[in-house]
Amino acid sequence: MQRVPDWHRKAYNIASMRRIAQDRLPRPVFDFADGAAEDEWTLRRNESAFERWALLPRPLQGPATRDLSVTLFGKTLSMPLMIGPTGLAGLFWPDGELCSARAAAAAGTAYCLSHGSVCTIEQLAALNTHPRWMQVFVYRDRGLTREFTDRAAASGYDALVLTVDNQLLGNRERDVRNGFGIPPRFTLAQLLAMGTRLPWLWRMRTALPRLTMGSYQREGSREELTALAGRMAGLLDPGLNWDDVRELRERWHGPLLLKGVLHPQEARQAAALGVDGLIVSNHGGRQLDGALSSIEALPAVIEAARTLRPDMTVMIDGGIRRGADLVKALALGANAGLIGRPQLWGLAVAGEPGVRRVLELLRAEIDRTMGLLGVSKVSELGPDLLARLEH
Ligand SMILES: Cc1cc2nc3c(=O)[nH]c(=O)nc-3n(C[C@H](O)[C@H](O)[C@H](O)COP(=O)(O)O)c2cc1C
């Protein structure tokens, strides 16, 4: 049994968890998660755009207790926040995906597995945590998309997320600068400079050589991650279109979400095709630099989708670092939010307890924000609690 460090207890907010992770991870690994495309404008904007809305507290409404729960597709979550799909979570901690899924379940919320997880679709399912969602892509070989979808159905996943904004790979310049490869290799100078990173290296000593995207492996022939990652651009089909969504809609009988929707026109079309949910997202700024921030895109997407389908579930990710960020999104009409990087920072710091800590910190902030706003239930959050700032 590996001793789990308790550095995560020192994290008093998400920014401090990020700093602790930065001290613990080799630079190329930290940057792989922390970085984004090109000038990282969209990454910064995702975070800073929440400042365009201010909160309007109503202290005289003081609710004694708050109920943070929400229901998504018939399943109740203890709070309006879940863990979004991040590839190679197992690079940050051995069995990273399993740790995050357990932490989500312990917090009473949902976990979405990435197509690029180190564990397989089936290994995650064997934990029997719920709700568990599965994220897929559309490949040139549509058979592969169908295979992942069918495996998710056979393994009892509760929802399917089709990510639409990653069909051409973004240009992540920190990875270029660091010469980041998968699995990462370090020069002697980098190894000598590692200092506080040595525990990570030690912890990962057996996981690193075996690191791969589990669900892509075939019985009896194991493909090296370097080769698979190199092939990824060729596997994905930039020709993705609405016929693919239509086909997936017919194949997958549970809730289907599109992730990476920013344009109201796409929201409208998704609603017309019977998609159940949208995740307003720009992939954490990792794809199209210059894309609109998620929170700024949210109101128009909600309006477009719900004009056609008033019950459309609209979620958001990108830049949620405070409970108040999420509360603003909920007040604008989102049903719930997802986190990407904060989960990886928690994982890097302490594995499952680190992710639990991230969720606890955000839960406490959401609760406090709702209390100070004079709101006892998520459904009471509305635009009347926000002031839009022009500058
Ligand atoms: C290291 C990393 C890997 C990611 N891998 C995936 C992925 O495999 N599939 C996917 O749909 N999104 C992926 N994302 C995007 C996240 O799901 C999410 O959209 C984004 O991280 C949200 O922004 P945040 O990190 O500011 O919370 C990844 C993000 C990061 C940081």
The ligand as a Tripos MOL2 file, in Angstrom:
@<TRIPOS>MOLECULE
LIG
   31    33     1     0     0
SMALL
NO_CHARGES

@<TRIPOS>ATOM
      1 C1         -4.7420   17.4090  -20.0320 C.3       1 LIG1
      2 C2         -6.1110   17.5500  -20.6220 C.ar      1 LIG1
      3 C3         -6.6250   16.5120  -21.3970 C.ar      1 LIG1
      4 C4         -7.9000   16.6340  -21.9650 C.ar      1 LIG1
      5 N1         -8.4070   15.5770  -22.6780 N.ar      1 LIG1
      6 C5         -9.6640   15.6440  -23.1610 C.ar      1 LIG1
      7 C6        -10.2340   14.5280  -23.8230 C.ar      1 LIG1
      8 O1         -9.6220   13.4770  -23.9470 O.2       1 LIG1
      9 N2        -11.4970   14.6790  -24.3080 N.ar      1 LIG1
     10 C7        -12.2210   15.8250  -24.1590 C.ar      1 LIG1
     11 O2        -13.3560   15.8960  -24.6080 O.2       1 LIG1
     12 N3        -11.6970   16.8920  -23.5240 N.ar      1 LIG1
     13 C8        -10.4480   16.8180  -23.0210 C.ar      1 LIG1
     14 N4         -9.9250   17.8950  -22.3450 N.ar      1 LIG1
     15 C9        -10.7430   19.1150  -22.1780 C.3       1 LIG1
     16 C10       -11.5440   19.0480  -20.8830 C.3       1 LIG1
     17 O3        -12.5560   18.0750  -20.9230 O.3       1 LIG1
     18 C11       -12.2470   20.3850  -20.5970 C.3       1 LIG1
     19 O4        -12.9860   20.7730  -21.7310 O.3       1 LIG1
     20 C12       -11.3220   21.5160  -20.1910 C.3       1 LIG1
     21 O5        -10.1790   21.0480  -19.5160 O.3       1 LIG1
     22 C13       -12.1250   22.4670  -19.3050 C.3       1 LIG1
     23 O6        -11.4000   23.5340  -18.9230 O.3       1 LIG1
     24 P1        -10.6580   23.6690  -17.4800 P.3       1 LIG1
     25 O7         -9.4350   22.7940  -17.5890 O.co2     1 LIG1
     26 O8        -10.3730   25.1130  -17.4550 O.co2     1 LIG1
     27 O9        -11.5990   23.1980  -16.3970 O.co2     1 LIG1
     28 C14        -8.6560   17.8000  -21.7720 C.ar      1 LIG1
     29 C15        -8.1370   18.8370  -20.9810 C.ar      1 LIG1
     30 C16        -6.8860   18.7210  -20.4060 C.ar      1 LIG1
     31 C17        -6.3690   19.8440  -19.5460 C.3       1 LIG1
@<TRIPOS>BOND
     1     1     2 1
     2     2     3 ar
     3     2    30 ar
     4     3     4 ar
     5     4     5 ar
     6     4    28 ar
     7     5     6 ar
     8     6     7 ar
     9     6    13 1
    10     7     8 2
    11     7     9 ar
    12     9    10 ar
    13    10    11 2
    14    10    12 ar
    15    12    13 ar
    16    13    14 ar
    17    14    15 1
    18    14    28 ar
    19    15    16 1
    20    16    17 1
    21    16    18 1
    22    18    19 1
    23    18    20 1
    24    20    21 1
    25    20    22 1
    26    22    23 1
    27    23    24 1
    28    24    25 2
    29    24    26 1
    30    24    27 1
    31    28    29 ar
    32    29    30 ar
    33    30    31 1
@<TRIPOS>SUBSTRUCTURE
     1 LIG1         1 GROUP 0 **** ****
